Amino acid sequence: MTLKTRPPTCSVPWPLLLVEGGEKAGKSWAAAVLSSSDKVGRTLWIDWGEGAADEYGAIPGARYEVVEHDGTWPSIIEQVKAARDEAQRAVDAGEKPVVLVIDSMTAEWSDLKEWVDAKARRRDANRKKLEKDPEAEIQITPDLWNLANGRHKDLMRILMRFPGIAVMTARGADQMEMDNGKPTTRRTWKVEGQKDLAFDASVWVRLGRGEHPQIIGARSVHAGIVPGEDKAKRVPDMTLEQLVFDILKCDPKTAHVREFASVQDRVLDLLDRVDRAGSKDELTGVWREAKASEVLNVGVLDGPTVQDAIMARAQVLEAAPPAESEPVQQELGEAS
């Protein structure tokens, strides 16, 4: 096998910002102010459990658009994908970068916890247990937590590859530290959300009432914070515009989507392309790539394999003219 390498580009990727803090610290406000920047294009705002989207539109200069959804996971994830596609269109057209705001990721994880709790309560053994004692404690088993984490990771893969500026808000609080499930006398700051939220963000900012913003950590050469060595950095009156363009030095002309190389990520990318395919020719291209990568029969948790997804999408597009469908039917027939 021939070794394949390339030199690093040294360009700054599109940032995924985590903006967290205590109550009324200005997290949503900061995101709304970013939309007023003349350095960004459309700002798309997904209000997820916070309720600030309509009122904050009155902030001087704010010019974001509220993304409509019905509160369900399928509806929200569909709109996140649509925002991703719009951001890519803007990049391809040479327009100013799109900003996507998720307000908030605390509500996202709360919804997922409620979803798996409801699933646990509907199981036969638990349902009978609750019939005898409505106050009985119901344990959420690992397989259900895997479902919740799987959904969260699906969302994060889109946000981590967003071809523009993505902003996630979350609640944070000083809490009592636990040791093996028991409280201790130690205090620690905790971001309220899925446990890997801060890891997945490329920049972590904390806001507090009456305090200057802090950059807690940043995957950046230019931010002046060496990971694992430097303490959090306070930046007086820092705005998100200043953070993205001046501190991180993100240049829309050279910015790129972060690259990941795991098999699961590859499969999810292919499944996403299948879902967006608008023609049989596109499906044929995905099928050939999946076959070359040897992932045709690979899927994700509780989901279809790439091959199954292609076949299902082909049925949706079966109304296409026969001349277009014949090459794909031939390719798909070879895979079965």
GUSEZA-392078 format. One line per 3 residues: for each residue z, y, x of N, C-alpha, C. Coordinates in pm, whole numbers. Layout:
Z,Y,X,Z,Y,X,Z,Y,X  ...
//
This chain:
0,-120,85,0,0,0,0,125,88  -84,221,53,-94,345,129,11,445,82  84,504,175,184,604,143,117,731,93
164,781,-22,108,903,-81,213,1014,-77  183,1124,-14,276,1236,-7,201,1367,-29  277,1474,-48,220,1608,-56,328,1706,-15
292,1821,34,392,1922,69,447,1986,-57  571,2034,-56,625,2103,-174,553,2235,-197  538,2271,-324,469,2396,-357,559,2518,-338
691,2497,-342,790,2605,-329,787,2704,-446  709,2674,-549,705,2763,-665,823,2735,-757  862,2837,-833,978,2827,-923,932,2769,-1057
996,2663,-1106,956,2606,-1235,1005,2690,-1352  953,2662,-1470,1002,2728,-1590,1150,2694,-1607  1234,2792,-1639,1379,2766,-1647,1424,2712,-1782
1526,2628,-1776,1596,2583,-1896,1738,2637,-1885  1767,2741,-1961,1894,2812,-1950,1997,2759,-2048  2117,2733,-1998,2231,2702,-2083,2321,2825,-2083
2336,2887,-2199,2420,3006,-2214,2539,2967,-2301  2656,2955,-2238,2773,2909,-2314,2889,3006,-2297  2989,2990,-2383,3106,3077,-2377,3191,3063,-2501
3301,3136,-2502,3392,3129,-2616,3337,3198,-2738  3422,3206,-2840,3378,3263,-2967,3346,3411,-2952  3237,3452,-3016,3192,3592,-3019,3175,3651,-2879
3126,3567,-2786,3108,3613,-2648,2972,3678,-2625  2881,3667,-2723,2751,3732,-2709,2638,3640,-2668  2653,3510,-2692,2551,3413,-2651,2421,3434,-2729
2431,3436,-2861,2312,3456,-2944,2255,3596,-2924  2343,3694,-2907,2301,3832,-2885,2215,3842,-2759  2260,3776,-2652,2185,3781,-2526,2045,3723,-2543
2034,3616,-2621,1903,3555,-2645,1814,3650,-2725  1873,3720,-2824,1796,3814,-2904,1746,3930,-2818  1830,3977,-2726,1791,4087,-2638,1676,4045,-2548
1676,3919,-2504,1566,3871,-2419,1432,3886,-2490  1431,3869,-2621,1304,3878,-2695,1244,4018,-2690  1327,4118,-2655,1277,4256,-2649,1208,4287,-2518
1216,4196,-2423,1157,4220,-2291,1004,4226,-2299  946,4321,-2226,801,4329,-2224,740,4227,-2128  826,4143,-2066,777,4040,-1975,756,3906,-2045
796,3898,-2172,779,3772,-2246,688,3794,-2366  630,3684,-2412,543,3690,-2529,622,3660,-2655  577,3563,-2732,646,3527,-2855,780,3463,-2823
882,3497,-2901,1011,3430,-2892,1032,3355,-3022  1050,3225,-3012,1066,3137,-3128,1211,3092,-3135  1276,3119,-3247,1421,3102,-3260,1452,2990,-3360
1514,2884,-3312,1559,2776,-3400,1708,2793,-3423  1744,2836,-3544,1884,2854,-3580,1940,2719,-3623  2028,2665,-3542,2082,2531,-3566,2235,2543,-3578
2279,2574,-3700,2421,2576,-3727,2494,2703,-3692  2425,2809,-3647,2493,2932,-3609,2477,3043,-3712  2358,3055,-3771,2339,3151,-3879,2321,3295,-3838
2287,3319,-3709,2273,3457,-3662,2129,3506,-3662  2034,3416,-3684,1893,3450,-3662,1845,3569,-3743  1875,3573,-3873,1823,3681,-3956,1887,3815,-3921
2020,3819,-3913,2088,3947,-3889,2056,4004,-3752  2048,3918,-3650,2027,3969,-3514,1886,4022,-3493  1800,4003,-3591,1668,4063,-3584,1675,4215,-3589
1792,4270,-3630,1809,4416,-3638,1853,4475,-3506  1878,4392,-3405,1913,4444,-3272,1794,4526,-3222  1817,4648,-3173,1707,4733,-3128,1616,4661,-3028
1488,4658,-3060,1389,4597,-2973,1365,4449,-2994  1455,4381,-3064,1439,4236,-3085,1311,4210,-3163  1236,4109,-3119,1108,4080,-3186,1081,3929,-3187
1185,3853,-3216,1167,3707,-3223,1126,3665,-3364  1078,3541,-3372,1038,3483,-3500,1130,3365,-3531  1181,3358,-3653,1269,3249,-3694,1184,3128,-3732
1210,3017,-3668,1138,2893,-3696,1200,2826,-3817  1119,2796,-3917,1171,2736,-4039,1180,2584,-4027  1291,2529,-4076,1311,2384,-4079,1411,2354,-4192
1422,2227,-4228,1512,2192,-4340,1647,2138,-4294  1675,2147,-4165,1804,2102,-4114,1810,1958,-4072  1705,1880,-4104,1705,1738,-4066,1649,1722,-3925
1685,1611,-3862,1636,1587,-3726,1484,1583,-3719  1414,1507,-3806,1267,1504,-3797,1205,1642,-3810  1259,1725,-3900,1204,1858,-3920,1223,1944,-3796
1343,1940,-3738,1371,2025,-3622,1291,1979,-3500  1288,1848,-3475,1217,1800,-3356,1068,1827,-3368  1015,1823,-3490,874,1855,-3512,845,2001,-3476
938,2089,-3514,920,2232,-3484,937,2261,-3334  1025,2187,-3268,1041,2202,-3124,911,2162,-3053  850,2054,-3098,723,2011,-3040,613,2114,-3067
614,2171,-3188,513,2272,-3221,532,2396,-3133  658,2431,-3105,685,2544,-3017,637,2513,-2876  657,2390,-2831,608,2348,-2700,456,2361,-2691
388,2320,-2797,242,2329,-2797,195,2475,-2794  266,2563,-2867,231,2705,-2866,255,2765,-2728  363,2722,-2662,391,2772,-2527,282,2729,-2430
235,2606,-2444,128,2558,-2356,-2,2633,-2384  -28,2662,-2512,-148,2739,-2545,-143,2877,-2478  -25,2939,-2481,-11,3072,-2420,-33,3066,-2270
19,2962,-2206,-2,2945,-2061,-151,2929,-2031  -218,2843,-2107,-360,2818,-2085,-444,2943,-2108  -398,3029,-2198,-472,3152,-2229,-435,3267,-2137
-342,3245,-2045,-301,3350,-1953,-215,3457,-2018  -149,3424,-2128,-64,3520,-2199,78,3519,-2142  158,3613,-2186,298,3617,-2143,370,3492,-2192
473,3448,-2118,539,3322,-2153,611,3325,-2287  607,3212,-2355,679,3194,-2480,825,3163,-2448  914,3216,-2530,1058,3186,-2518,1097,3102,-2640
1168,2992,-2615,1222,2910,-2724,1374,2916,-2716  1438,2955,-2827,1583,2963,-2834,1635,2854,-2927  1729,2773,-2878,1798,2673,-2960,1940,2721,-2977
1979,2760,-3097,2109,2821,-3122,2180,2743,-3234  2255,2635,-3203,2309,2604,-3072,2305,2453,-3047  2323,2416,-2921,2328,2275,-2884,2463,2213,-2920
2562,2295,-2946,2689,2243,-2997,2668,2185,-3136  2595,2258,-3220,2565,2209,-3355,2477,2086,-3349  2383,2083,-3252,2295,1966,-3237,2378,1840,-3216
2474,1845,-3124,2553,1726,-3095,2649,1693,-3210  2700,1795,-3277,2786,1771,-3393,2710,1698,-3503  2584,1739,-3525,2502,1672,-3626,2477,1526,-3590
2452,1500,-3460,2427,1363,-3418,2553,1277,-3431  2668,1335,-3403,2793,1260,-3420,2817,1228,-3567  2789,1323,-3654,2804,1298,-3797,2706,1191,-3844
2586,1191,-3786,2484,1093,-3824,2529,951,-3791  2581,930,-3670,2623,794,-3634,2754,756,-3702  2838,854,-3733,2960,825,-3808,2926,773,-3947
2827,836,-4010,2783,791,-4143,2724,651,-4135  2648,624,-4028,2593,489,-4010,2705,387,-3996  2807,421,-3918,2919,329,-3898,2990,300,-4030
3008,402,-4113,3079,384,-4240,2999,301,-4340  2868,296,-4323,2785,217,-4416,2778,70,-4378  2826,33,-4262,2822,-107,-4223,2918,-187,-4311
2880,-311,-4341,2954,-392,-4437,3103,-400,-4406  3136,-434,-4281,3277,-451,-4246,3354,-322,-4264  3295,-211,-4223,3364,-82,-4236,3371,-35,-4381
3265,-65,-4456,3266,-25,-4597,3379,-95,-4672  3396,-225,-4644,3505,-301,-4708,3642,-249,-4661  3649,-211,-4534,3773,-157,-4479,3810,-26,-4548
3711,57,-4575,3735,186,-4640,3769,170,-4788  3716,63,-4850,3749,37,-4990,3897,6,-5005  3953,-61,-4904,4096,-93,-4908,4181,26,-4868
4133,103,-4771,4207,219,-4722,4110,331,-4689  4091,428,-4782,3997,539,-4759,4027,620,-4633  4150,613,-4583,4188,688,-4464,4178,604,-4336
4122,484,-4347,4114,396,-4231,4029,458,-4121  4068,435,-3996,3994,488,-3883,3872,400,-3855  3758,462,-3846,3633,389,-3821,3586,418,-3680
3565,312,-3603,3519,326,-3466,3365,331,-3462  3313,424,-3385,3168,429,-3364,3137,343,-3242  3064,237,-3262,3038,139,-3157,2932,188,-3058
2928,128,-2937,2834,174,-2834,2689,176,-2878  2648,80,-2962,2508,78,-3003,2472,202,-3085  2569,253,-3163,2543,374,-3240,2544,498,-3150
2635,500,-3052,2633,612,-2956,2501,613,-2880  2446,495,-2854,2316,489,-2786,2207,555,-2870  2216,537,-3003,2118,601,-3092,2131,753,-3085
2254,803,-3088,2276,947,-3081,2228,1003,-2948  2263,935,-2840,2219,983,-2708,2068,972,-2692  2008,872,-2756,1863,857,-2750,1793,974,-2816
1843,1016,-2932,1783,1132,-3000,1801,1258,-2916  1921,1273,-2862,1947,1391,-2779,1853,1395,-2659  1834,1280,-2596,1746,1276,-2478,1601,1305,-2515
1560,1263,-2634,1424,1296,-2680,1406,1447,-2686  1507,1516,-2739,1501,1662,-2746,1502,1724,-2606  1591,1673,-2521,1604,1731,-2388,1477,1711,-2304
1408,1602,-2323,1284,1580,-2246,1181,1687,-2280  1179,1730,-2405,1087,1838,-2443,1132,1969,-2380  1261,1997,-2390,1313,2124,-2338,1303,2130,-2186
1327,2018,-2118,1321,2017,-1972,1179,2030,-1920  1081,2005,-2007,940,2019,-1970,872,2133,-2044  953,2221,-2100,896,2328,-2182,814,2423,-2095
687,2447,-2129,600,2533,-2047,622,2681,-2077  744,2724,-2062,784,2861,-2088,933,2872,-2061  998,2966,-2124,1141,2989,-2103,1219,2929,-2220
1306,2834,-2192,1387,2773,-2297,1533,2816,-2279  1594,2858,-2389,1733,2904,-2388,1814,2820,-2484  1919,2757,-2434,2010,2678,-2518,2145,2749,-2521
2198,2776,-2639,2334,2828,-2647,2429,2713,-2677  2555,2731,-2639,2657,2630,-2667,2794,2695,-2662  2887,2639,-2734,3023,2688,-2731,3096,2629,-2610
3189,2707,-2556,3272,2660,-2445,3414,2707,-2467  3511,2629,-2416,3651,2666,-2436,3738,2605,-2328  3851,2670,-2302,3951,2618,-2210,4033,2515,-2285
4031,2391,-2239,4096,2283,-2311,4192,2206,-2221  4280,2131,-2285,4372,2047,-2211,4297,1927,-2154  4317,1899,-2027,4249,1788,-1962,4311,1656,-2005
4227,1557,-2027,4273,1426,-2072,4266,1325,-1957  4356,1229,-1959,4358,1122,-1859,4377,990,-1932  4269,908,-1933,4271,780,-2007,4311,800,-2153
4255,906,-2211,4279,932,-2353,4409,1002,-2385  4488,1036,-2282,4615,1102,-2304,4612,1244,-2247  4673,1340,-2317,4672,1479,-2269,4758,1495,-2143
4716,1588,-2058,4792,1620,-1938,4832,1767,-1942  4900,1814,-1839,4938,1955,-1832,4828,2040,-1769  4721,1976,-1723,4612,2049,-1659,4516,2105,-1764
4453,2217,-1730,4356,2280,-1818,4219,2275,-1753  4117,2261,-1834,3980,2260,-1783,3887,2324,-1885  3781,2385,-1835,3681,2446,-1925,3582,2338,-1969
3554,2334,-2095,3464,2230,-2148,3354,2292,-2231  3230,2253,-2202,3116,2292,-2284,3109,2195,-2401  3104,2247,-2521,3101,2163,-2640,2958,2120,-2670
2927,1998,-2636,2794,1944,-2657,2785,1807,-2594  2667,1751,-2591,2648,1621,-2528,2687,1631,-2380  2748,1526,-2327,2812,1532,-2196,2719,1569,-2082
2588,1544,-2095,2495,1574,-1986,2425,1709,-2002  2467,1789,-2099,2398,1913,-2129,2389,2006,-2009  2500,2026,-1941,2499,2116,-1825,2421,2059,-1708
2420,1925,-1695,2342,1862,-1589,2193,1887,-1608  2148,1879,-1732,2005,1888,-1760,1951,2031,-1753  2038,2129,-1774,1996,2268,-1764,1966,2302,-1619
1866,2386,-1598,1838,2428,-1460,1927,2544,-1419  1979,2620,-1517,2071,2730,-1490,2180,2729,-1597  2304,2749,-1552,2420,2745,-1642,2491,2880,-1635
2493,2951,-1746,2554,3085,-1753,2671,3081,-1850  2779,3150,-1812,2896,3160,-1901,2920,3305,-1937  2938,3331,-2067,2969,3465,-2115,3111,3468,-2170
3176,3580,-2154,3311,3597,-2206,3332,3739,-2252  3412,3757,-2357,3437,3891,-2409,3514,3973,-2306  3464,4093,-2276,3531,4180,-2181,3513,4139,-2036
3423,4045,-2009,3399,3998,-1873,3252,4007,-1839  3223,4019,-1711,3084,4017,-1668,3032,3873,-1675  2903,3855,-1704,2845,3720,-1708,2862,3648,-1574
2876,3517,-1582,2888,3435,-1462,2774,3334,-1455  2714,3320,-1339,2622,3209,-1317,2708,3096,-1261  2732,2994,-1343,2819,2883,-1302,2747,2795,-1201
2620,2774,-1223,2540,2693,-1131,2393,2714,-1158  2313,2691,-1057,2169,2710,-1073,2095,2619,-976  1993,2552,-1028,1904,2474,-942,1797,2571,-892
1836,2651,-792,1750,2761,-749,1774,2794,-603  1667,2828,-533,1676,2874,-394,1711,3022,-390  1675,3095,-496,1684,3241,-495,1809,3298,-560
1884,3217,-634,1998,3270,-710,2118,3303,-623  2118,3258,-498,2229,3289,-409,2350,3202,-432  2331,3087,-495,2440,2992,-518,2397,2857,-464
2464,2812,-359,2432,2681,-300,2505,2575,-381  2431,2482,-445,2495,2378,-526,2598,2299,-445  2715,2282,-505,2819,2203,-440,2902,2280,-340
2864,2404,-309,2937,2482,-208,2991,2613,-265  2904,2690,-326,2944,2824,-371,3013,2821,-507  3105,2913,-527,3172,2928,-655,3080,3001,-753
3125,3004,-878,3048,3077,-979,3031,3222,-937  2917,3279,-973,2883,3414,-929,2881,3509,-1049  2965,3613,-1042,2966,3715,-1148,2857,3818,-1119
2780,3849,-1221,2674,3949,-1206,2696,4057,-1312  2743,4174,-1271,2774,4280,-1368,2656,4311,-1461  2686,4306,-1591,2589,4346,-1695,2455,4270,-1687
2459,4149,-1639,2336,4072,-1626,2276,4039,-1762  2145,4058,-1773,2072,4016,-1892,1994,3888,-1860  1948,3820,-1963,1868,3699,-1939,1733,3734,-1877
1680,3852,-1910,1556,3896,-1847,1577,3910,-1696  1685,3974,-1658,1716,3990,-1516,1736,3855,-1449  1804,3764,-1518,1828,3632,-1462,1698,3558,-1433
1609,3555,-1531,1485,3478,-1519,1390,3537,-1415  1366,3666,-1426,1259,3725,-1346,1305,3785,-1212  1429,3834,-1206,1475,3897,-1082,1561,3805,-996
1653,3732,-1061,1744,3646,-984,1677,3512,-951  1621,3447,-1052,1552,3320,-1029,1414,3339,-969  1359,3458,-989,1225,3493,-939,1117,3401,-997
1127,3380,-1128,1025,3301,-1197,901,3388,-1219  790,3343,-1166,663,3414,-1178,573,3337,-1275  544,3393,-1392,460,3322,-1490,325,3278,-1434
277,3344,-1330,147,3307,-1274,152,3177,-1194  270,3144,-1142,282,3023,-1059,383,2923,-1113  455,2959,-1220,557,2870,-1275,494,2741,-1325
571,2635,-1317,521,2503,-1358,629,2428,-1431  589,2324,-1500,683,2238,-1571,746,2143,-1469  876,2123,-1482,943,2031,-1391,887,1890,-1405
873,1821,-1292,815,1687,-1291,923,1580,-1285  904,1474,-1359,994,1359,-1358,908,1234,-1346  962,1132,-1281,877,1018,-1249,932,882,-1293
1026,878,-1387,1077,749,-1430,980,684,-1529  990,552,-1542,904,478,-1635,928,526,-1777  1055,547,-1812,1087,590,-1947,1024,726,-1978
1032,817,-1882,971,948,-1903,820,936,-1921  759,848,-1841,614,827,-1852,579,774,-1990  657,678,-2039,632,619,-2170,648,724,-2280
752,805,-2270,774,908,-2371,663,1012,-2371  613,1045,-2254,501,1139,-2247,378,1081,-2316  352,952,-2292,237,887,-2355,255,880,-2506
376,846,-2551,403,839,-2694,385,974,-2760  425,1078,-2690,409,1214,-2744,262,1249,-2756  182,1209,-2658,38,1236,-2663,-27,1158,-2776
19,1036,-2800,-33,956,-2911,-4,1029,-3043  119,1079,-3055,159,1147,-3178,75,1270,-3204  30,1338,-3097,-48,1461,-3112,-198,1438,-3113
-240,1314,-3088,-384,1285,-3078,-454,1319,-3209  -564,1392,-3195,-639,1432,-3314,-771,1359,-3328  -800,1268,-3235,-925,1193,-3242,-907,1056,-3179
-1000,968,-3211,-997,834,-3154,-1026,838,-3004  -1106,934,-2960,-1134,947,-2817,-1007,977,-2739  -922,1062,-2794,-795,1092,-2726,-709,966,-2717
-707,888,-2822,-629,763,-2821,-683,667,-2716  -813,661,-2703,-873,575,-2602,-827,616,-2463  -824,746,-2438,-780,795,-2308,-635,758,-2280
-549,771,-2381,-409,734,-2363,-395,585,-2338  -472,505,-2414,-466,360,-2398,-505,321,-2255  -609,380,-2201,-653,347,-2065,-547,384,-1962
-485,502,-1981,-380,544,-1887,-260,450,-1895  -222,411,-2018,-108,321,-2034,-136,185,-1973  -259,138,-1990,-296,9,-1932,-293,16,-1780
-345,125,-1724,-346,141,-1578,-205,150,-1523  -114,209,-1600,26,223,-1556,111,101,-1591  49,3,-1659,118,-120,-1700,237,-92,-1792
218,1,-1886,325,32,-1981,278,20,-2126  165,-48,-2148,115,-64,-2285,218,-128,-2377  291,-226,-2325,386,-299,-2408,530,-254,-2385
544,-133,-2337,678,-76,-2315,705,28,-2421  826,31,-2470,865,130,-2569,998,192,-2534  1058,263,-2628,1189,324,-2608,1283,268,-2712
1409,304,-2701,1512,252,-2789,1476,268,-2936  1474,153,-3008,1445,152,-3152,1312,217,-3187  1219,217,-3092,1089,277,-3117,977,180,-3087
854,218,-3118,740,130,-3095,698,127,-2948  624,25,-2911,563,24,-2779,447,123,-2780  396,154,-2663,283,246,-2655,164,188,-2732
141,58,-2716,28,-6,-2785,45,2,-2936  167,-27,-2985,193,-21,-3129,173,121,-3183  218,219,-3105,202,359,-3148,56,398,-3155
-23,351,-3059,-167,381,-3059,-234,319,-3181  -201,194,-3211,-261,127,-3326,-224,197,-3456  -98,240,-3467,-53,309,-3588,-125,443,-3603
-140,514,-3492,-210,643,-3498,-358,625,-3529  -416,515,-3479,-556,486,-3505,-580,464,-3655  -482,402,-3721,-494,381,-3865,-492,514,-3940
-410,607,-3890,-403,740,-3953,-537,812,-3939  -603,788,-3826,-731,855,-3799,-852,771,-3840  -829,670,-3918,-938,578,-3952,-1048,642,-4034
-1021,760,-4087,-1124,830,-4164,-1230,892,-4074  -1210,884,-3941,-1307,941,-3848,-1440,868,-3861  -1555,934,-3829,-1686,871,-3837,-1691,741,-3756
-1763,639,-3800,-1772,511,-3729,-1815,526,-3584  -1905,621,-3557,-1954,638,-3419,-1841,672,-3325  -1737,745,-3378,-1624,783,-3293,-1524,670,-3280
-1509,590,-3384,-1405,489,-3384,-1443,362,-3310  -1575,331,-3298,-1615,205,-3237,-1564,187,-3094  -1575,287,-3003,-1524,265,-2867,-1377,236,-2866
-1300,303,-2953,-1157,283,-2953,-1122,146,-3007  -1190,105,-3114,-1161,-25,-3171,-1188,-134,-3069  -1291,-115,-2988,-1323,-212,-2887,-1214,-217,-2781
-1168,-98,-2737,-1063,-89,-2635,-933,-150,-2688  -897,-112,-2813,-773,-161,-2871,-779,-310,-2895  -897,-361,-2927,-912,-504,-2948,-885,-582,-2821
-924,-527,-2706,-900,-595,-2580,-751,-604,-2549  -671,-507,-2601,-528,-503,-2569,-449,-600,-2654  -503,-639,-2768,-425,-724,-2859,-430,-871,-2817
//
